Amino acid sequence: MVLDFRVDLEEEAVVPILRVNGEIDIYTCPKLSKAMKDLIDKGTIRLILNLENVQYIDSTGLGAIAHSSHVIAKQGGKVSVVCTRPQVRKIFDVSGLSKKNIDIFEEESEALKHI
């Protein structure tokens, strides 16, 4: 279990940006899920999830992201994921999420331009 896990919210940008640091697993996933749910409950339909500083993500974390993106997609929105680590990117590709309602970008600036 990695205790150095953080989810930072920036609401000053065009859309909310959640910057995640650490490993997303069964222990840390509830914190990420709560942050995404809080934004969805506020009516957020566009969200950038920055995973540049995520070293690892397990199926629990992937499921939380998939669930939130599904809820947002049902409201006509989309989740944009910033991901530079090949091992994390591969999880999105293998799961098929990158072909559904999640756009993946190499840089946060690219994600912001896409919005």
Secondary structure, 3 states (H helix, E strand, C coil): CCCCCEEEEECCCCCCEEEEEEEECCCCHHHHHHHHHHHHHCCCCEEEEEEEEEEEECHHHHHHHHHHHHHHHHCCCEEEEECCCHHHHHHHHHHCHHHCCEEEECCHHHHHHHC
